[in-house]
Amino acid sequence: MTDDDPRRQELYRIDRWQVRDVGPSGMLLAQSGASGTHVRVGDLLGFQRMTEPGRWSAGVARWLKSLTGGGLEMGVELLASSVRPVAVKPLAPRAAGDTRFVQALLLPAVEAAQRPPTLVVTRGLYQPGTDYQLLEDGLPPRRVRAQRLLERTHAFEQFVFADI
């Protein structure tokens, strides 16, 4: 897909939201007026602050509220304050010939919270005990194994993995 392809624009739409409140594990976002935003509870969201270009955070929409007179509020749980794009593919293909890499996000470990590194993938890709090849920009490919599912929504799966 090219940058001007409407399918790409829909997949990676950018919306501006007002941050109304920030807490230790999430935030309250708002849009006023008629919203063209298509978001559902359980959607994975990427955030980039205007003051930190190139640094992306990830969160998940936990609740939505339509405001009287138009507008929308959204409660977002922060999954990671810094994420890295990666590509993964299962090493035991589920369908004959299915060896494609898919886009994913690598959420780094947080030692202070005793949280191990996790991967966020498209729903349906996680299989317990499955080995995956992980590609990260500028690093050699590595083999990882899915260990434990943390969350599954209609849009994504987040799981703990370990290098093998």
Legacy VTK file of the C-alpha trace (Angstrom):
# vtk DataFile Version 3.0
C-alpha trace
ASCII
DATASET POLYDATA
POINTS 164 float
0.000 0.000 0.000
1.184 3.516 -0.722
0.905 6.427 1.719
-1.980 7.885 -0.270
-3.885 4.572 -0.419
-7.249 5.062 1.396
-6.895 1.640 3.074
-3.593 2.685 4.670
-5.039 6.008 5.763
-7.918 4.180 7.471
-5.588 1.711 9.202
-3.354 4.444 10.576
-5.736 7.332 11.082
-4.487 10.132 13.323
-6.920 11.957 15.589
-6.239 14.807 17.983
-7.647 14.513 21.486
-7.583 16.791 24.490
-6.023 15.221 27.584
-8.411 15.996 30.445
-6.795 13.941 33.205
-3.734 11.728 33.634
-3.292 9.110 36.337
-0.650 6.500 37.107
-2.207 3.879 34.838
-4.229 5.821 32.302
-5.871 8.980 31.068
-9.139 10.642 30.200
-9.270 11.944 26.634
-11.954 14.118 25.062
-13.061 15.417 21.678
-15.662 18.142 21.362
-18.230 18.594 18.622
-19.166 15.977 16.072
-16.591 13.210 16.107
-15.536 11.283 13.027
-13.577 8.942 15.276
-14.336 5.250 15.009
-13.141 3.690 18.234
-14.495 0.797 20.287
-13.823 -0.432 23.781
-10.878 -2.830 23.484
-9.188 -1.015 20.585
-5.421 -0.633 20.749
-4.332 3.002 20.571
-0.977 4.599 19.860
-0.097 7.953 21.411
2.483 10.489 20.455
2.798 13.694 22.429
3.495 16.795 20.396
6.495 17.496 22.629
8.035 14.039 22.005
7.989 13.308 18.260
9.067 9.777 17.387
8.236 8.335 20.813
5.077 6.233 20.869
3.087 4.954 23.816
0.368 2.294 23.677
-2.950 2.061 25.453
-6.317 0.383 25.216
-9.742 2.040 25.171
-11.556 0.881 28.336
-14.712 3.002 28.155
-16.416 5.575 25.932
-19.012 8.204 26.750
-21.040 10.332 24.322
-21.418 13.850 25.669
-24.649 15.823 25.599
-24.447 18.302 22.746
-21.821 16.291 20.894
-18.366 15.136 21.709
-16.810 12.044 23.157
-14.839 11.076 26.246
-12.637 8.012 26.398
-10.939 6.275 29.300
-7.610 4.773 28.254
-5.426 2.343 30.179
-1.754 2.884 29.431
-0.039 -0.380 28.437
3.454 1.051 27.958
4.951 4.536 27.878
7.354 3.488 25.140
6.810 0.831 22.464
8.857 -0.432 19.533
7.499 -1.702 16.228
8.552 -5.254 15.351
7.528 -8.025 12.979
6.731 -11.576 14.078
5.762 -14.842 12.463
4.906 -18.199 13.999
7.569 -20.800 13.286
4.961 -23.582 13.213
2.594 -22.383 10.475
-1.067 -23.023 11.202
-1.940 -23.134 7.521
0.161 -24.752 4.825
2.524 -22.174 3.377
1.557 -19.451 5.889
4.974 -17.976 6.692
4.234 -14.246 6.582
5.522 -11.723 9.068
2.923 -9.521 10.718
3.321 -6.178 12.431
3.479 -6.207 16.224
4.518 -4.025 19.128
7.214 -4.862 21.647
6.464 -3.521 25.118
9.672 -3.487 27.157
10.029 -4.929 30.632
9.385 -2.626 33.568
11.634 -3.799 36.373
10.092 -1.533 39.026
6.643 -3.046 38.367
8.098 -6.555 37.926
6.492 -6.679 34.474
8.235 -8.804 31.835
8.494 -7.789 28.166
5.366 -8.489 26.135
4.270 -8.571 22.519
1.041 -7.096 21.207
-0.172 -8.879 18.061
-3.271 -9.088 15.921
-5.992 -11.203 17.474
-5.631 -14.855 16.516
-1.831 -14.951 16.270
-1.139 -16.008 19.866
-0.836 -19.730 20.522
0.494 -20.915 23.911
3.978 -22.419 23.701
4.421 -21.389 20.070
7.831 -20.220 18.876
7.982 -17.020 16.833
10.667 -15.322 14.834
10.941 -11.691 15.921
12.470 -8.989 13.735
13.419 -5.651 15.231
14.980 -2.833 13.242
18.769 -2.890 13.398
19.004 -6.156 15.358
19.530 -9.751 14.219
16.403 -11.954 14.099
15.646 -13.799 17.296
13.513 -16.729 18.338
11.003 -16.225 21.153
8.384 -18.447 22.794
4.903 -17.373 23.881
4.509 -18.032 27.585
1.308 -16.505 28.935
-1.605 -14.558 27.520
-2.196 -11.309 29.421
-5.113 -9.889 27.462
-7.293 -10.611 24.455
-9.750 -8.118 22.958
-11.593 -8.080 19.652
-8.584 -6.250 18.188
-5.394 -7.627 19.744
-3.654 -10.125 21.998
-0.912 -9.260 24.472
1.353 -11.991 25.743
4.502 -12.574 27.763
7.360 -14.138 25.828
10.880 -15.367 26.485
13.948 -15.589 24.261
14.970 -19.177 23.478
LINES 1 165
164 0 1 2 3 4 5 6 7 8 9 10 11 12 13 14 15 16 17 18 19 20 21 22 23 24 25 26 27 28 29 30 31 32 33 34 35 36 37 38 39 40 41 42 43 44 45 46 47 48 49 50 51 52 53 54 55 56 57 58 59 60 61 62 63 64 65 66 67 68 69 70 71 72 73 74 75 76 77 78 79 80 81 82 83 84 85 86 87 88 89 90 91 92 93 94 95 96 97 98 99 100 101 102 103 104 105 106 107 108 109 110 111 112 113 114 115 116 117 118 119 120 121 122 123 124 125 126 127 128 129 130 131 132 133 134 135 136 137 138 139 140 141 142 143 144 145 146 147 148 149 150 151 152 153 154 155 156 157 158 159 160 161 162 163
